Amino acid sequence: MLRRVLFVLAVCVALTFGQLTYVAERDFLIVETKHIQVNISLIHPGITSIQADYSGTGNYGFNLLTYKGISLETETIDYQTLRSNAQTLPQPLPYKLTNSSNLITVQINSIPDSHQSPIITSDWTLSFSANSPHSFNFSATFHSLKSIRITNSRIGAYWHPASVYGFYSDGPQQMMNSPQKFYGSQTPLERVYGLGGPPSTLSSSPSRGCVDISIPSSSRFHQTVLVSGLWDEGSGVQFVVVGNKQYLNIWTDGWETGDGFPNTNSGTAIQPGTIGHYSNLVISGNNFDFPLNTFALNTESKNLTRINQKDMDVTDARALMTAVYGSPSGAIVTHSFGGLGRIQPCINHPGSCYGGLYNFFDPDSFLSISAVSYANDPYLFTQIRWILEANLHFICNKTTPNPCVVGQIPHHFVPGCDNSQDCLCLPNLGCVTYNAISGATQTGPNIFWVLSALKYASNSHDIAWLKAKASSIRLAVSFILHYFNPQFGLINAPGPLWIDTFIRNNFTTDTNAGVIELATQMSEFEQLLSNSSGAAYYRQLANTIRAAMVTHLFVDNNSHAHFITQRNVNNSTRDFYDFDSNLLAVAFNALNSVTRNKQVLATVDDGYPYAGRCVHSRATWVSGVYYDGQNCNGGNVGDSAVSMGRIAWADARARKVVSDYQTFSNVILGPLVTDLLDNVWMFERYQCEGLPTHNNYYIEYPEVVAMMIREVKYGIDIGLEAIKIDPLMEEKKWTYGIGGIGVYYDKEGEWEVSIEGEEREKEVRVRGMEKGEWRVESRRGKEVRKEEVKVGVDGEVRVRGMVGGDWVVHG
């Protein structure tokens, strides 16, 4: 039964309804859900604190809000800011509270922007639901009391987390530690959040949690202003109800002023009456550094008997979500290009690295797209598609007015061409170059663009897009096949795969290992399109290259077995004991031999011949032999003595092939997770001593942490034709739950798989199960389909079941 209570007297009341609790004092009201606690001041009207506990035990962390909190603000024509919570009312405001076991609603009317001479008042309604314990809903109506001209009136929300991320309808905008504090835009803002804090060199506690606000389409404000202060000022957002910021889509020192920006704003005239209503903003808080508004599984319509999101390992959930929403989500700068897909290698802090260069698929953007896909966020899937399409606009064809090879994907976007011979500009689409910064022609952009396109389609379930781009995907692959040499059975590469500074060409291990994976994925792609002959061709190509790599590139030395760097057409060779190439070869099963795979990994672990302890001081070092200036393009040795995130990913994938959990967990993944959670953001590379180096706020290492957790530890692979669950961990029982992806796994009991997306029949493969007979069902509500099951000798359960929509596959 609902209760309605009106508090006006000096009383104290504390009541609990299920997981919901409120405490009423004379001057304030506290509502909590065990996951979030919100303090609403009645005498300094506004929300003064949001504290959170991700675990739901009611052990709340620090106040996420700054002293400004969340309040009604009005800026007068002479730029005096009136703020509802900057005043002390003579009496606390009355409020109405409605409660039940599942819902508490608080309504506060007539919140004034100023006690002495108010211009605007606002009526607020806050709703707390036991079904959404990490968040609350906020609605507000605004009333003008005077005929007056003002600069603006707004709701201001200010928090300690230092980096602000605005998800506009045409792309994200991110900033932190900026002397230019205000970014206004009329582009609809769908979501805004803040996370992270100053680096450990400036603070003993750089992690400051996260505030996340989602804005429904029915309540889009006509202007919003992102706020990014210096480290100790935090960040925030202003939702503008009345008035117009003069300078939009650019960071400025003040609301209307800044270097080179004269103030000519004469304000906005308002009349008495209602001036705006905005409803159902969703505000969440987290004591960890990731947003929660798209994190939860949608379980309302699903018959989940085993999957419970709260059972997922907290460290894994933190690491994956912090990585995705702290780094690549902020490096997407599509908003600044009017919806043309762009991603840069660093986030803004306030500058960035590789200024003016975007969309590197060698493999940077592949890592970004992979990691971002694993958040299963519909908004971010759109950004991925735009980034893929941006590069696809420039794929080289027979009519391209530029000296590139047919099918070649551009290497990256540049500000302009300056008469460069390998550069191309297209009207309204930008300019690209087909060569790396070092001048190398790489195979990586084509291989990793295609892998990215396939990954996007399989994880977003956007099969219609994939089919529409089928001819372009085949054209991109043709660029690689153009270099296939049937005499050797290998790709004769024009340059390196994914480290552009290294001179690698001819029959190289790195490119040929990469093509094995490309061919494997393309086989699945062609099978999806009912092209059985095409699928067979790619399966045969992968096997041909495997056999040829063993014949021409593998040194079967029992003490230091490995793949050499390259074999030339004249049969001469170069060998730098490349750790990256050898790890890719094992990861993509070039050897088809457990014994040989372990021999290669032993060579890497030894750091042979000269890397020694550097190899895993942080995962993973580039090579056993140093690439000096003569062996680097342009003499650039910047990547010759470092560890790289991309190699750590290859290392992890290789350990999965041989089931080496200890090295994967303790040597490769574990130290990187610690660095990520301690600092939120990471550097570009590591030195031999395990110290970070090169550019800070680089997105590669966080991305590969997310990839290793999803692909290797939990072993979740959502392919075009099959869903595979193949974990690498010691635990026999675990749960994975992020976004629309839910898995329960018990190798001695049951398993359950729930995948959001388009309904379709798909093969589900679950490895590591106990041998024996399994009963598997596809369930949707009360509807049950009993499925035919195959169990291999390796304990892999194979079943064709219904996935997507409200279907759950249960075994």
Solvent accessible surface area in square Angstrom, and as a share of the most:
residue,aa,sasa,rsa
1,M,226,1.01
2,L,93,0.46
3,R,108,0.39
4,R,162,0.59
5,V,35,0.20
6,L,119,0.59
7,F,23,0.09
8,V,96,0.55
9,L,133,0.66
10,A,78,0.60
11,V,61,0.35
12,C,82,0.49
13,V,41,0.24
14,A,68,0.53
15,L,52,0.26
16,T,89,0.52
17,F,37,0.15
18,G,56,0.54
19,Q,102,0.46
20,L,0,0.00
21,T,21,0.12
22,Y,0,0.00
23,V,37,0.21
24,A,1,0.01
25,E,61,0.27
26,R,90,0.33
27,D,44,0.23
28,F,67,0.28
29,L,0,0.00
30,I,30,0.15
31,V,0,0.00
32,E,29,0.13
33,T,2,0.01
34,K,69,0.29
35,H,35,0.16
36,I,0,0.00
37,Q,35,0.16
38,V,0,0.00
39,N,34,0.17
40,I,1,0.00
41,S,10,0.06
42,L,4,0.02
43,I,24,0.12
44,H,69,0.31
45,P,1,0.00
46,G,1,0.01
47,I,0,0.00
48,T,48,0.28
49,S,15,0.10
50,I,0,0.00
51,Q,46,0.20
52,A,1,0.01
53,D,8,0.04
54,Y,27,0.10
55,S,69,0.45
56,G,19,0.18
57,T,98,0.57
58,G,25,0.24
59,N,121,0.62
60,Y,38,0.14
61,G,24,0.23
62,F,99,0.41
63,N,49,0.25
64,L,1,0.01
65,L,2,0.01
66,T,16,0.09
67,Y,175,0.67
68,K,62,0.26
69,G,0,0.00
70,I,3,0.01
71,S,0,0.00
72,L,0,0.00
73,E,3,0.01
74,T,0,0.00
75,E,12,0.06
76,T,22,0.13
77,I,80,0.41
78,D,91,0.47
79,Y,76,0.29
80,Q,109,0.48
81,T,67,0.39
82,L,42,0.21
83,R,46,0.17
84,S,0,0.00
85,N,20,0.10
86,A,66,0.52
87,Q,26,0.12
88,T,82,0.48
89,L,10,0.05
90,P,89,0.56
91,Q,120,0.54
92,P,25,0.16
93,L,25,0.12
94,P,69,0.43
95,Y,6,0.02
96,K,89,0.38
97,L,0,0.00
98,T,27,0.16
99,N,1,0.01
100,S,26,0.16
101,S,66,0.43
102,N,84,0.43
103,L,79,0.39
104,I,0,0.00
105,T,30,0.17
106,V,0,0.00
107,Q,63,0.28
108,I,3,0.01
109,N,69,0.35
110,S,64,0.41
111,I,1,0.01
112,P,15,0.10
113,D,1,0.01
114,S,19,0.12
115,H,82,0.37
116,Q,172,0.76
117,S,59,0.38
118,P,34,0.22
119,I,9,0.04
120,I,0,0.00
121,T,14,0.08
122,S,0,0.00
123,D,35,0.18
124,W,1,0.00
125,T,43,0.25
126,L,0,0.00
127,S,29,0.19
128,F,0,0.00
129,S,30,0.19
130,A,27,0.21
131,N,122,0.62
132,S,57,0.37
133,P,33,0.21
134,H,41,0.18
135,S,13,0.08
136,F,2,0.01
137,N,50,0.26
138,F,7,0.03
139,S,18,0.12
140,A,3,0.02
141,T,28,0.16
142,F,1,0.01
143,H,48,0.21
144,S,4,0.02
145,L,85,0.42
146,K,69,0.29
147,S,76,0.49
148,I,62,0.31
149,R,112,0.41
150,I,1,0.00
151,T,2,0.01
152,N,0,0.00
153,S,0,0.00
154,R,12,0.05
155,I,6,0.03
156,G,0,0.00
157,A,1,0.01
158,Y,14,0.05
159,W,0,0.00
160,H,66,0.29
161,P,0,0.00
162,A,2,0.02
163,S,0,0.00
164,V,0,0.00
165,Y,2,0.01
166,G,0,0.00
167,F,1,0.00
168,Y,0,0.00
169,S,44,0.28
170,D,32,0.17
171,G,0,0.00
172,P,1,0.01
173,Q,11,0.05
174,Q,2,0.01
175,M,16,0.07
176,M,0,0.00
177,N,34,0.17
178,S,2,0.01
179,P,68,0.43
180,Q,68,0.30
181,K,54,0.23
182,F,35,0.14
183,Y,8,0.03
184,G,0,0.00
185,S,0,0.00
186,Q,98,0.44
187,T,31,0.18
188,P,53,0.33
189,L,4,0.02
190,E,51,0.23
191,R,12,0.04
192,V,0,0.00
193,Y,0,0.00
194,G,0,0.00
195,L,0,0.00
196,G,0,0.00
197,G,1,0.01
198,P,6,0.04
199,P,34,0.21
200,S,65,0.42
201,T,124,0.72
202,L,116,0.58
203,S,26,0.17
204,S,122,0.79
205,S,65,0.42
206,P,13,0.08
207,S,28,0.18
208,R,51,0.19
209,G,0,0.00
210,C,2,0.01
211,V,0,0.00
212,D,1,0.01
213,I,1,0.01
214,S,26,0.17
215,I,5,0.03
216,P,42,0.27
217,S,88,0.57
218,S,99,0.64
219,S,2,0.01
220,R,71,0.26
221,F,14,0.06
222,H,78,0.35
223,Q,1,0.01
224,T,4,0.02
225,V,0,0.00
226,L,0,0.00
227,V,16,0.09
228,S,0,0.00
229,G,3,0.03
230,L,77,0.38
231,W,33,0.11
232,D,118,0.61
233,E,81,0.36
234,G,1,0.01
235,S,3,0.02
236,G,0,0.00
237,V,0,0.00
238,Q,3,0.02
239,F,3,0.01
240,V,0,0.00
241,V,10,0.06
242,V,13,0.07
243,G,3,0.03
244,N,66,0.34
245,K,4,0.02
246,Q,61,0.27
247,Y,45,0.17
248,L,50,0.25
249,N,83,0.42
250,I,73,0.37
251,W,33,0.12
252,T,1,0.01
253,D,56,0.29
254,G,14,0.13
255,W,15,0.05
256,E,2,0.01
257,T,68,0.39
258,G,19,0.18
259,D,123,0.64
260,G,79,0.76
261,F,51,0.21
262,P,91,0.58
263,N,61,0.31
264,T,99,0.57
265,N,36,0.19
266,S,78,0.51
267,G,16,0.15
268,T,39,0.23
269,A,55,0.43
270,I,10,0.05
271,Q,113,0.50
272,P,81,0.51
273,G,37,0.35
274,T,90,0.53
275,I,46,0.24
276,G,16,0.15
277,H,110,0.49
278,Y,29,0.11
279,S,27,0.18
280,N,77,0.39
281,L,4,0.02
282,V,43,0.25
283,I,4,0.02
284,S,2,0.01
285,G,1,0.01
286,N,1,0.01
287,N,35,0.18
288,F,39,0.16
289,D,4,0.02
290,F,0,0.00
291,P,1,0.01
292,L,11,0.06
293,N,39,0.20
294,T,46,0.27
295,F,10,0.04
296,A,66,0.51
297,L,21,0.10
298,N,82,0.42
299,T,62,0.36
300,E,164,0.73
301,S,62,0.40
302,K,24,0.10
303,N,58,0.30
304,L,37,0.18
305,T,74,0.43
306,R,110,0.40
307,I,11,0.06
308,N,64,0.33
309,Q,33,0.15
310,K,163,0.69
311,D,83,0.43
312,M,6,0.03
313,D,70,0.36
314,V,61,0.35
315,T,64,0.37
316,D,8,0.04
317,A,0,0.00
318,R,50,0.18
319,A,0,0.00
320,L,0,0.00
321,M,1,0.00
322,T,2,0.01
323,A,0,0.00
324,V,0,0.00
325,Y,0,0.00
326,G,0,0.00
327,S,3,0.02
328,P,0,0.00
329,S,0,0.00
330,G,1,0.01
331,A,0,0.00
332,I,2,0.01
333,V,13,0.07
334,T,0,0.00
335,H,11,0.05
336,S,68,0.44
337,F,71,0.30
338,G,62,0.59
339,G,18,0.18
340,L,53,0.27
341,G,1,0.01
342,R,6,0.02
343,I,7,0.04
344,Q,16,0.07
345,P,6,0.04
346,C,0,0.00
347,I,0,0.00
348,N,20,0.10
349,H,51,0.23
350,P,54,0.34
351,G,40,0.39
352,S,44,0.28
353,C,11,0.07
354,Y,78,0.30
355,G,64,0.61
356,G,26,0.25
357,L,31,0.15
358,Y,33,0.12
359,N,0,0.00
360,F,16,0.07
361,F,0,0.00
362,D,9,0.05
363,P,0,0.00
364,D,20,0.11
365,S,2,0.02
366,F,8,0.03
367,L,0,0.00
368,S,3,0.02
369,I,3,0.01
370,S,0,0.00
371,A,0,0.00
372,V,3,0.02
373,S,1,0.01
374,Y,6,0.02
375,A,1,0.01
376,N,21,0.11
377,D,3,0.01
378,P,99,0.62
379,Y,32,0.12
380,L,1,0.00
381,F,23,0.09
382,T,36,0.21
383,Q,1,0.01
384,I,1,0.01
385,R,62,0.23
386,W,58,0.20
387,I,2,0.01
388,L,0,0.00
389,E,40,0.18
390,A,5,0.04
391,N,0,0.00
392,L,16,0.08
393,H,96,0.43
394,F,4,0.01
395,I,18,0.09
396,C,2,0.01
397,N,65,0.33
398,K,185,0.79
399,T,117,0.68
400,T,24,0.14
401,P,108,0.68
402,N,20,0.10
403,P,101,0.63
404,C,24,0.15
405,V,52,0.30
406,V,59,0.34
407,G,0,0.00
408,Q,10,0.04
409,I,1,0.01
410,P,0,0.00
411,H,2,0.01
412,H,5,0.02
413,F,4,0.02
414,V,26,0.15
415,P,109,0.69
416,G,33,0.32
417,C,27,0.16
418,D,136,0.71
419,N,143,0.73
420,S,50,0.32
421,Q,140,0.62
422,D,35,0.18
423,C,12,0.07
424,L,17,0.08
425,C,58,0.35
426,L,52,0.26
427,P,114,0.71
428,N,144,0.74
429,L,44,0.22
430,G,28,0.27
431,C,18,0.11
432,V,0,0.00
433,T,13,0.07
434,Y,7,0.03
435,N,37,0.19
436,A,7,0.05
437,I,101,0.51
438,S,27,0.18
439,G,48,0.46
440,A,10,0.08
441,T,40,0.23
442,Q,4,0.02
443,T,0,0.00
444,G,0,0.00
445,P,4,0.03
446,N,1,0.01
447,I,0,0.00
448,F,7,0.03
449,W,0,0.00
450,V,0,0.00
451,L,14,0.07
452,S,0,0.00
453,A,0,0.00
454,L,5,0.02
455,K,39,0.16
456,Y,3,0.01
457,A,0,0.00
458,S,7,0.04
459,N,7,0.03
460,S,26,0.17
461,H,29,0.13
462,D,38,0.19
463,I,22,0.11
464,A,79,0.61
465,W,20,0.07
466,L,0,0.00
467,K,107,0.45
468,A,78,0.61
469,K,51,0.22
470,A,10,0.08
471,S,82,0.53
472,S,26,0.17
473,I,0,0.00
474,R,93,0.34
475,L,52,0.26
476,A,0,0.00
477,V,1,0.00
478,S,45,0.29
479,F,0,0.00
480,I,1,0.00
481,L,47,0.23
482,H,119,0.53
483,Y,40,0.15
484,F,58,0.24
485,N,33,0.17
486,P,113,0.71
487,Q,155,0.69
488,F,17,0.07
489,G,7,0.06
490,L,0,0.00
491,I,0,0.00
492,N,40,0.20
493,A,3,0.02
494,P,48,0.30
495,G,4,0.04
496,P,2,0.01
497,L,0,0.00
498,W,0,0.00
499,I,3,0.01
500,D,27,0.14
501,T,8,0.05
502,F,0,0.00
503,I,53,0.27
504,R,2,0.01
505,N,50,0.26
506,N,39,0.20
507,F,0,0.00
508,T,0,0.00
509,T,0,0.00
510,D,1,0.00
511,T,0,0.00
512,N,0,0.00
513,A,0,0.00
514,G,3,0.03
515,V,1,0.00
516,I,1,0.01
517,E,26,0.12
518,L,4,0.02
519,A,1,0.01
520,T,60,0.35
521,Q,53,0.24
522,M,0,0.00
523,S,8,0.05
524,E,36,0.16
525,F,0,0.00
526,E,5,0.02
527,Q,75,0.33
528,L,27,0.13
529,L,39,0.20
530,S,98,0.63
531,N,47,0.24
532,S,72,0.47
533,S,85,0.55
534,G,12,0.12
535,A,0,0.00
536,A,45,0.35
537,Y,107,0.41
538,Y,17,0.06
539,R,122,0.45
540,Q,111,0.49
541,L,10,0.05
542,A,3,0.02
543,N,75,0.39
544,T,43,0.25
545,I,0,0.00
546,R,41,0.15
547,A,63,0.49
548,A,10,0.08
549,M,0,0.00
550,V,42,0.24
551,T,98,0.57
552,H,42,0.19
553,L,1,0.01
554,F,23,0.09
555,V,58,0.33
556,D,81,0.42
557,N,67,0.34
558,N,126,0.64
559,S,74,0.48
560,H,40,0.18
561,A,0,0.00
562,H,6,0.03
563,F,0,0.00
564,I,12,0.06
565,T,3,0.01
566,Q,3,0.02
567,R,52,0.19
568,N,25,0.13
569,V,86,0.49
570,N,120,0.61
571,N,88,0.45
572,S,51,0.33
573,T,66,0.39
574,R,51,0.19
575,D,50,0.26
576,F,20,0.08
577,Y,44,0.17
578,D,0,0.00
579,F,3,0.01
580,D,0,0.00
581,S,1,0.01
582,N,3,0.01
583,L,0,0.00
584,L,1,0.01
585,A,0,0.00
586,V,0,0.00
587,A,11,0.08
588,F,14,0.06
589,N,51,0.26
590,A,1,0.01
591,L,11,0.05
592,N,103,0.53
593,S,32,0.21
594,V,92,0.53
595,T,89,0.52
596,R,71,0.26
597,N,1,0.01
598,K,108,0.46
599,Q,42,0.19
600,V,0,0.00
601,L,7,0.03
602,A,50,0.39
603,T,3,0.01
604,V,2,0.01
605,D,60,0.31
606,D,86,0.45
607,G,1,0.01
608,Y,71,0.27
609,P,42,0.26
610,Y,172,0.66
611,A,9,0.07
612,G,34,0.33
613,R,168,0.61
614,C,18,0.11
615,V,6,0.04
616,H,34,0.15
617,S,29,0.19
618,R,57,0.21
619,A,0,0.00
620,T,0,0.00
621,W,20,0.07
622,V,0,0.00
623,S,3,0.02
624,G,2,0.02
625,V,36,0.20
626,Y,110,0.42
627,Y,0,0.00
628,D,58,0.30
629,G,32,0.31
630,Q,165,0.73
631,N,34,0.17
632,C,4,0.02
633,N,31,0.16
634,G,84,0.81
635,G,39,0.37
636,N,75,0.38
637,V,60,0.34
638,G,34,0.33
639,D,19,0.10
640,S,1,0.01
641,A,47,0.37
642,V,7,0.04
643,S,0,0.00
644,M,1,0.00
645,G,0,0.00
646,R,11,0.04
647,I,0,0.00
648,A,0,0.00
649,W,7,0.02
650,A,0,0.00
651,D,0,0.00
652,A,0,0.00
653,R,55,0.20
654,A,0,0.00
655,R,1,0.01
656,K,44,0.19
657,V,53,0.30
658,V,19,0.11
659,S,83,0.53
660,D,37,0.19
661,Y,41,0.16
662,Q,92,0.41
663,T,24,0.14
664,F,1,0.00
665,S,27,0.17
666,N,93,0.48
667,V,51,0.29
668,I,0,0.00
669,L,12,0.06
670,G,29,0.28
671,P,36,0.22
672,L,0,0.00
673,V,16,0.09
674,T,75,0.43
675,D,23,0.12
676,L,0,0.00
677,L,25,0.12
678,D,79,0.41
679,N,47,0.24
680,V,1,0.01
681,W,13,0.04
682,M,7,0.03
683,F,63,0.26
684,E,4,0.02
685,R,9,0.03
686,Y,7,0.03
687,Q,70,0.31
688,C,21,0.12
689,E,106,0.47
690,G,10,0.10
691,L,104,0.52
692,P,60,0.38
693,T,23,0.13
694,H,84,0.38
695,N,53,0.27
696,N,40,0.20
697,Y,18,0.07
698,Y,8,0.03
699,I,6,0.03
700,E,2,0.01
701,Y,0,0.00
702,P,0,0.00
703,E,1,0.00
704,V,0,0.00
705,V,0,0.00
706,A,0,0.00
707,M,0,0.00
708,M,0,0.00
709,I,0,0.00
710,R,2,0.01
711,E,20,0.09
712,V,0,0.00
713,K,33,0.14
714,Y,3,0.01
715,G,3,0.03
716,I,2,0.01
717,D,66,0.34
718,I,5,0.03
719,G,11,0.10
720,L,6,0.03
721,E,51,0.23
722,A,3,0.02
723,I,0,0.00
724,K,65,0.28
725,I,1,0.00
726,D,42,0.22
727,P,28,0.18
728,L,15,0.07
729,M,30,0.13
730,E,110,0.49
731,E,92,0.41
732,K,110,0.47
733,K,121,0.51
734,W,20,0.07
735,T,8,0.04
736,Y,0,0.00
737,G,0,0.00
738,I,0,0.00
739,G,6,0.06
740,G,3,0.03
741,I,2,0.01
742,G,0,0.00
743,V,2,0.01
744,Y,22,0.08
745,Y,7,0.03
746,D,20,0.10
747,K,59,0.25
748,E,107,0.48
749,G,31,0.29
750,E,52,0.23
751,W,2,0.01
752,E,0,0.00
753,V,3,0.01
754,S,4,0.03
755,I,1,0.00
756,E,50,0.22
757,G,34,0.33
758,E,106,0.48
759,E,76,0.34
760,R,60,0.22
761,E,73,0.33
762,K,5,0.02
763,E,31,0.14
764,V,0,0.00
765,R,57,0.21
766,V,1,0.01
767,R,82,0.30
768,G,30,0.29
769,M,7,0.03
770,E,86,0.39
771,K,142,0.60
772,G,46,0.44
773,E,182,0.81
774,W,44,0.16
775,R,175,0.64
776,V,2,0.01
777,E,21,0.09
778,S,0,0.00
779,R,38,0.14
780,R,80,0.29
781,G,39,0.37
782,K,204,0.87
783,E,78,0.35
784,V,73,0.42
785,R,79,0.29
786,K,147,0.62
787,E,23,0.10
788,E,159,0.71
789,V,43,0.25
790,K,150,0.63
791,V,52,0.30
792,G,33,0.32
793,V,139,0.80
794,D,72,0.38
795,G,2,0.02
796,E,14,0.06
797,V,0,0.00
798,R,95,0.35
799,V,3,0.02
800,R,116,0.42
801,G,0,0.00
802,M,28,0.13
803,V,6,0.04
804,G,1,0.01
805,G,26,0.25
806,D,52,0.27
807,W,8,0.03
808,V,0,0.00
809,V,0,0.00
810,H,17,0.07
811,G,9,0.09
